[in-house]
């Protein structure tokens, strides 16, 4: 089920907002989609690697992210 917003770091984010998270190291991206999954609210985040020019998507729990 897609949601219109999610609580992240004490505030709400929606698709298009910037968020950060740590997965080995701090990373930043743009929220593409918000869903409710089996492990809570999940943010689908569009990422861009400026070194290689690659674009990719990751999923992170909203509670593990912060507003950027």
Contact map, one row per residue, 1 for C-alpha under 8 A:
11100000000000000000000000000000001100000000000000000000000000000000
11110000000000000000000000000000111100000000000000000000000000000000
11111100000000000000000000000000111100000000000000000000000000000000
01111100000001100000000000000000010000000000000000000000000000000000
00111110000111100000000000000000010000000000000000000000000000000000
00111111000111000000000000000000010000001000000000000000000001000000
00001111111110000000000000000000000000000000000000000000000001100000
00000111111110000000000000000000000000000000000000000000000001101110
00000011111000000000000000000000000000000000000000000000000000101110
00000011111100000000000000000000000000000000000000000000000000000000
00000011111110000000000000000000000000000000000000000000000000000010
00001111011111000000000000000000000000000000000000000000000000000000
00001111001111101000000000000000000000000000000000000000000000000010
00011100000111111000000000000010110000000000000000000000000000000000
00011000000011111000000000000111110000000000000000000000000000000000
00000000000001111100000000000111000000000000000000000000000000000000
00000000000011111110000000000110000000000000000000000000000000000001
00000000000000011111000000011110000000000000000000000000000000000011
00000000000000001111100000011110000000000000000000000000000000001111
00000000000000000111110001111000000000000000000000000000000000001111
00000000000000000011111001110000000000000000000000000000000100011100
00000000000000000001111111100000000000000000000000000000000000011000
00000000000000000000111111100000000000000000000000000000000000000000
00000000000000000000011111000000000000000000000000000000000000000000
00000000000000000000011111100000000000000000000000000000000000000000
00000000000000000001111111110000000000000000000000000000000000000000
00000000000000000001111011111000000000000000000000000000000000000000
00000000000000000111100001111100000000000000001000000000000000000001
00000000000000000111000000111110000000000000111100000000000000000000
00000000000000111110000000011111000000000000111000000000000000000000
00000000000001111110000000001111110000000011110000000000000000000000
00000000000000110000000000000111110000000011110000000000000000000000
01100000000001100000000000000011111000000011100000000000000000000000
01111100000001100000000000000011111100001111000000000000000000000000
11100000000000000000000000000000111110001111000000000000000000000000
11100000000000000000000000000000011111111100000000000000000000000000
00000000000000000000000000000000001111111100000000000000000000000000
00000000000000000000000000000000000111110000000000000000000000000000
00000000000000000000000000000000000111111100000000000000000010000000
00000000000000000000000000000000000111111100000000000000000011000000
00000100000000000000000000000000011110111110000000000000000011100000
00000000000000000000000000000000011110111111000000000000001111000000
00000000000000000000000000000011111000001111100000000000001111000000
00000000000000000000000000000011111000000111110000000000111100000000
00000000000000000000000000001111100000000011111000000000111100000000
00000000000000000000000000001111000000000001111100000011110000000000
00000000000000000000000000011100000000000000111110000011110000000000
00000000000000000000000000001000000000000000011111001111000000000000
00000000000000000000000000000000000000000000001111111110000000000000
00000000000000000000000000000000000000000000000111111100000000000000
00000000000000000000000000000000000000000000000011111000000000000000
00000000000000000000000000000000000000000000000011111100000000000000
00000000000000000000000000000000000000000000000111111110000000000000
00000000000000000000000000000000000000000000000111011111000000000000
00000000000000000000000000000000000000000000011110001111100000000000
00000000000000000000000000000000000000000000011100000111110000000000
00000000000000000000000000000000000000000001111000000011111000000000
00000000000000000000000000000000000000000001111000000001111100000000
00000000000000000000000000000000000000000111100000000000111110000000
00000000000000000000100000000000000000000111100000000000011111011000
00000000000000000000000000000000000000111110000000000000001111111000
00000111000000000000000000000000000000011110000000000000000111111000
00000011100000000000000000000000000000001000000000000000000011111100
00000000000000000000110000000000000000000000000000000000000111111100
00000001100000000011110000000000000000000000000000000000000111111110
00000001100000000011100000000000000000000000000000000000000000111111
00000001101010000111000000000000000000000000000000000000000000001111
00000000000000001111000000010000000000000000000000000000000000000111
